[in-house]
Amino acid sequence: MLKNTWVNCIFAIITLGNGANLIIFSIGNVLAHGYPFNGEGEAFSTVRFADPLTQALVLTAIVISFATLCFVISLVKKINDVRKEEEAQ
């Protein structure tokens, strides 16, 4: 794990994305219990719900981290292809 390889770089990017998601989860009070719709016209309190803004931010962060991961993997593949071509010549 201490070697400087491309695989470690990819794992670092995955860990960074997951860490950002965990931070946003902890800020957004995800552990709040409650349902947006109560049956039979019952009154409900909005204090018990998780913040929808942080949920949207986490969803966006997941998409961005996945796109970044795909981009880095494609760059690593291209770099390895170029190195193999240079070694062959």
C-alpha positions in Angstrom: 0.0 0.0 0.0 3.0 2.3 0.4 4.0 2.1 -3.2 3.1 4.9 -5.5 0.9 3.1 -8.0 -2.1 4.1 -10.0 -4.3 1.7 -8.1 -3.6 3.5 -4.9 -4.4 6.8 -6.6 -7.8 5.4 -7.6 -8.5 4.1 -4.1 -7.6 7.5 -2.7 -10.1 9.2 -5.0 -12.8 6.7 -3.9 -12.0 7.3 -0.3 -12.1 11.1 -0.7 -15.5 10.9 -2.4 -16.9 8.6 0.3 -15.4 10.9 3.1 -17.2 13.9 1.6 -20.5 12.0 1.5 -20.1 11.0 5.2 -19.4 14.6 6.2 -22.5 15.8 4.4 -24.5 12.9 6.0 -23.4 13.9 9.5 -24.3 17.6 8.9 -27.7 16.8 7.5 -29.3 15.0 10.5 -30.0 11.8 8.5 -30.9 9.9 11.7 -34.2 11.8 12.1 -37.2 9.6 12.1 -40.4 10.6 10.4 -42.5 10.2 7.3 -43.6 13.0 5.0 -47.2 11.7 4.8 -49.2 10.5 7.8 -52.4 8.7 7.1 -55.9 9.8 8.0 -55.1 13.5 7.9 -53.0 13.3 11.1 -50.9 16.3 12.1 -47.2 16.0 11.8 -44.2 17.9 12.8 -41.5 19.0 10.3 -38.9 19.0 12.9 -38.6 15.2 12.8 -37.6 15.1 9.1 -34.1 15.0 7.6 -33.1 18.1 5.7 -33.8 17.5 1.9 -31.0 19.9 0.9 -28.3 17.7 2.3 -29.9 14.6 0.7 -29.7 16.4 -2.6 -26.1 17.4 -2.0 -25.2 13.8 -1.1 -26.8 12.5 -4.3 -24.9 15.1 -6.3 -21.7 14.2 -4.5 -22.2 10.5 -5.3 -22.7 11.3 -9.0 -19.7 13.6 -9.2 -17.4 11.2 -7.3 -18.4 8.4 -9.7 -17.8 10.5 -12.7 -14.4 11.6 -11.4 -13.5 8.0 -10.7 -14.5 7.0 -14.3 -12.4 9.9 -15.7 -9.3 8.9 -13.6 -9.6 5.3 -14.7 -9.8 6.3 -18.3 -6.7 8.5 -17.9 -4.8 5.7 -16.2 -5.7 3.3 -19.1 -4.6 5.8 -21.7 -1.3 6.5 -19.9 -0.6 2.8 -19.7 -1.4 2.3 -23.4 1.0 5.2 -24.3 3.8 3.7 -22.1 3.4 0.3 -23.7 3.6 1.8 -27.2 6.7 3.7 -26.3 8.4 0.6 -24.8 7.5 -1.4 -27.9 9.4 1.2 -30.1 
